[in-house]
Amino acid sequence: MRLEQVRTYVTVPPTGIGGSFWVFVEVDTDNGITGVGECYGVPVSGDVVATMVDDTFERFCRGADPHHLETLFRRVYSAGFTQRPDVSMMGVFSGIEMAVWDILGKAHNVPVCELLGGKFHDRLRTYSYLYPPNFDTLDNTNEGRPDVYHDGDAAAESAIRFLEMGFTAIKQDPVGPYSFQGGRELSLMELARAEDSIGKIREAVGDQADILLGTHGQMTTASAIRLARRVERYDPLWFEEPCPPDQVDALKIVAGATSIPVAAGERVTTRREFYELLKAGVRIIQPNVGRSGGLWETKKIAAIAELFNAQVAPHIYCGPVAHAAATHLGFTLPNFLILETILSDFHDQVAHSSLRWENGWMMPPSQPGLGIELNHTALSDNPYESGGRLHLEMTQVPVDSNNKKLADELD
């Protein structure tokens, strides 16, 4: 059995939830097996990602035995005389590697989790971001829609709705906007607004749900510590990426200054970068299997985390294929904590999945491979046009330390 060809599909989720576009791949073998994967967060236009997938597969994967995953990883990791973490190349490879695992599971007639060490858990706990009812885009300032990101009352109402769906953990980032300038000092108004929002969520859910403080690296070290001290009494399960991902020493200082566990990892890749986070005191790592180097590399990352008594909470702000792959991986990890999950109509439409979410939990996989197949009709009905928004974007203006504006008021 040899890897023969790759096809790439770029689609645009009409809700915007999960990112501006998703990149899926299908890999065929010479004996007729097809595997599916997903590339996460490559920071270029979707059609350019597709070209990168084609080029990478042609150079390093075509004709290879799909069992030789270590060889495939080392070839791509070393591409162009690099041999260092590269989020773009690892995003491309992660999608291909995911599809290869799907092939192996189908070839051996077992779920992928059984090839990654076997099922350790009986079910996986999940969480969701807070979204407004009947959401249609990520723009949280649309007229007539409750602002669950900046309005404490709307956030509390949304939290109750997700609690009633079965979730026992919910996440919110109350301190946007995110600026290209890097870490910034939050204004007193922003700090007070965030404190009010987290407090009202805690009042609404009581001890029935964990609160995940899902910030996105937008703070200076000092500002992150100020925010942590304001919300510690609400006992968040974690404080996510309080400082930019290139500020590892800052994460270490924040981790030492608060009782809230620091989480990070969605914007880094391979065991090298995760090892640095763990040494800095991050105790909840958040790899996205569509960027972190694939399932095999992420399994190694999780094993290193065990040595630091750290837990794994896979990041899944993307499409359903990466979610399926992270589900299989999560079932094998002794130090698994919780899995990000997005419930939307388009996530269900764009792929046919055998995986089951029930009342806040993912049930064990039962079908060979990843247990998910692309719906090509849905892909065709939601095409990507070159030059559109990147998967996620930042405000392209500096934000001062007395900011009172939201993102759409700055751009």
N, C-alpha and C positions, 0 to 999 in steps of 0.2 A: 504494500500500500504506500503510495507516494502522493504528496501534495501537488496538484496539477494547475489549478487556476483560482483567481480571486475576482469577486465582483463587489463593488462598493455602492451603497445607496445613501444619499443624503436627503433627509426629510425635515420638514418644519412643523413642529407641534403647534397647532392653531391656538392653544391656550398660552403658549410661552412658558408654561410650567415645566421645569426640567431643562431649560435652556432654549436658546434661539433656534438651534438645529441639532439633529442627532446624526451620527455617522455609523452605519451598520455595514458589516462585511459578511459575505458568504464565501467559504473556501471549499472547493471540490477536490476529491481524490480521484486517482486513476481507476478506482474500482467502484465509483458511483456514490460515494458518501458525501454529503454536504453538511458543513458545520457553519454556525452563525456566531458572530461576535459584534462588539461595539467599541469604537474608539471614543475616548472621553477628552473633551476640553483642549484639543489641539488648537493653538491660538492663531489660526489663519482661516481664510474662507473655506467653506465646506468642500467646494470642488477642488481646492488645492490639497486638502486632506485626502480626497479620493485619489489624486495623482500620487501623493506620497505613499499611500497604501499599495497602489499598483507597482510603484518603483521598488519599494521595500520587499514586497513579495517576490518580484522577478529576480532581484539581486540575491536574496538570502534564503528564500523559502521554497521556491519552485523545485520539485523533484526530491525534496527531503522526506525522510521517514517521519511521520507525525509523532512517533514515540520519542524522537530525539529533541525534546523541548529544551534541554540545557544547551545543546549546540545552537539551536535557533536563537535563543536569548543572547548567547555570547556573540554570535555573528552581528546581530542588530545593535547590541550595546556597544560594540566596537566599530560601528559603521563610520567610514570616513576618518579613521584614525582618532576616534574620540575616546572611547572607554571611560565614560563618565555619565552621571545622570543627565538625561535630556528629556524634558517633559514632552517635547514634540515627537521625537522618535519613539519614546516609550508609549505614548498615546497611540501611535500608529501600530506598534508591535503588539500592544495589549489586546487590541481588537482582533488581530490575526491569531494571536495565541489562544484567545478565548474560543475562537472558532475551531482551532485544532483540538482543544479539550472536548468540544462538542462532538467532533469526529471520533475521538478515541472512545468516548462513552457509547456512541452508537455502534462502533466497531466491536466493542466488547460487551454490548448489550447491558450496560449498567449506568445508573446515574453518575455524573461526573464526581459527585461527593465521595462515591465509593472508591474512586481512583486517587483521591487526594488524602487518603488516610481513613476513610470510612465515617459514617454518621456517628457523631458524638452526642448531639443534642436531640431531644424528641421534638422540639419546636423552637422557633427563633422569635424573640421579642422584637417588635418594630416600633418606629416612631414616625411622625410626620411633622413637617413645618405647619404653621398656622396659615391657612388660606381663607380669603373671604368666601361667603356663600356665593355659588353661581359665578365663580371667577372666570374671566375670559382672557386676561393678559396678566403679565407680571407688574404692569404699571399700577401701583397701589393707590394712585391719586385720581383714578377715573371718577368722574362725577357720579354720585349716587351709590358708590360702593363703599362699604365700611373699611377704614384704614387699619387693618389688623396689625400693621407694622409700627405704627406710631401712636395709635389711640388705645389707651389701656382698656377702656370699656369694650371696644370692638374686639380686642385681643382676648379678653376674658370670655366674651360670648363665643368666639371661634373655638377657644380651648374646650369649652363645655361641649360644643358640637362634635369635636374630635374624640372627646372622652366617651360620648354616647355611641360613637362608631366602634369603640372597642380599644382605642389606643390608650396606653398607660404611660406614655411619654410624648411630649410635644415640644417643638422648638420654635424659637422666635429670635430674630435679630432686630432689636429696637433702636439701633444707633447708626442707621445709614445717614448720609450717603457714603459711598466708597469713592475715594479719589486716587488718581494716578500719582499723587505726590507721595504716597506711602502712608506710614503711620501719622495720625494727626491728633491734636488735642481736642477732645470733645468740649463743647461749650457747656456752661452750667445748665442751660435749658435742655440740651440733649441728655445730659446726665440725669436730670430730674425726670424727664419724660421716660427714659429707660427704666429708672427705678419705679416709677408709677406703673408702667406697663407690666413689669415682672411681678410687682406686688399684687396687682389686680388679678393676674393669671393665677398666682398662688392662692389668693382668696377664693377664686372661683373653683379650682380643682381640689383644694385641700391636700390631703395626702393620698389622693387617688391617682395622681400622675406626677412623674418627674418633669421638671422644667429644664430644657437644654438651652443655655444661653449661646445662640448660634451666630456670634459675630464673625466678621470676615477680614481680620487683619488690618482694620482701619484705625487703630489707636497707637499712640506713643506708649512707651512703657509706663510712664507716670499716669497717663489717662486711663490705661487699662486697670491699674491698681486702684485708682479712684472709683471706677465703675464697680470693680469687684467688691470693694468695701461697702458700697451702697446696697448691693443685692445679696451679699452673703447670707443675711438672715432669712432669705427665702429658699435657701438650700438647693441651688441648681445642681443638677447631676454633673454638668461640666461647663467650663468657660472656653468656648471654641475660638481658636486662632485669634487671640486678643491682639497680637502684633503681626506685621507682615511676615510671610514665610521665610524671607531672607534674614530676619532678625532673631536668630536662634538664641543668642545671648539674652535678648530682651524677654523671650519666652521663659527662660530660666529664672530671671528676676521676678517676673509675674508669678510663676509657679511657687516661688518661695515666699511670696508676699500675701497669698490668699489661701483659705481653706478649700476653695472650690477647685476640683481637679481640672487641670488644663488639658484641652484636647486640640489636636492639630493633625494635618496630613493630607487634606484634599488637594493641595497644590504642590506636593513634592512627589518624588518617584524613586523607586528602587531602595534596597535595604540600606545603602550608604546614607541617604538623606534621612530615612526614618531612624537609623541608629543615632544620628546627631540629635534628633528631636528627643529620643528616649534619654540620652545622656543629659539633656537640658532639663529633664524633669517632667516632660509630657507623659502622662500616664493613661491617656486614652488616645490611641492612634486611629486615624480615619482614612485609610487608603481607599482610593477609587480603583477598582480592578481594571477599569478601562484606561488608566494612566500609570498605575504603580509598577508596571512591568509584566502584568498578566497574573494568572492564578498561581503559577509555580513560584514566581518571585514573591507574591504577596503571602503565600504560605510560609516562605522563609522569613519575611518581615514579621509575621505573627509569632514565629518561633523565637526570634530575637526579643520581641516584646515580652515573652514569658519570663525571660531572664531578668527583666526589670519589674516584674510583677505588674505589668501593664495590660490593659484590655484593648480589644479591637472593636471598633464601631464603624463598619464600612460606610463610606460616603457614596450616596447614589442620587445626586441631582442630575439625572440624565434619563436615558430611555430604559425600556424594560429588559433588554438583553443583558446589559451590565448588572441590572438588579437580579436577574436569574443567576448569573455567574457568581455574584456576591452571596446569594442565598446558598448555593452549593458549598462555597468556601466556608461560610459561617457555620454550617452544620458540622464541619470537621474540626473547628478550633476550640480547644478547652478554654481559652481566654476570650471567647466571643462575648460582647456585651449587648449590643442592640444594632438593628439594621434600619437605615433610612429607607422609607417606602413612600412612593407617591401613588395615590389612587386617583386616576383621571380616565375619562372615556378614551382619550387618544392613546394612552398607554395600553389599554385593552385592545384597541382597534388595530394598532400598527403591528402587533405580533399575536400569534396564537400560542398561549402558554398553558402548560399542564400544572404549573405551580399554583398553590392555593394559599390565599391570605384569609384567615378566619379570626375575626374578633380581636384584632391586634397582634396576631401571630402568623408567621409563615410556617406552613406544614411541610413535612419532609418530602423531598423530591421522590418520584416513583418511576419516571420514564427514563429511558436511555438518553445519554447526552445531557445537555442543559435543559431539555424539556420545553423548548420554545422555538417557534419558526416564524419567519417574517411574513407579513401580509402584504404582498406586492401591490395589491390594488390600493391599499391605504397609503403606501409609499408614493405611488404614482399620483394619487389625488392631492398630495401635500408636498409638491416639489420645492427644492431649494434653488434660489437664483443667486448667481455669483455676486459677490460684493456686498451682501447684506450684513446684518449684525453678526458679530462673533458669538460664540457659544454663550459667554457672559462678558459684560463690559463694565468699565468704571467711568465715573464722572471725569471729564477731561479738563477740569479747571481746579485750581487749588481751593481748599476749604479752610477758612480761618477759624480761630479758636473762640470766636463769638458767633458761630454759625447758627442761624435759625431757619435755614431753608432746607427743603427736601430736594432730592436729586433732580426732579423735573423742573425745579425752579432755578437750578444752577446752570444747566446746559443751554 
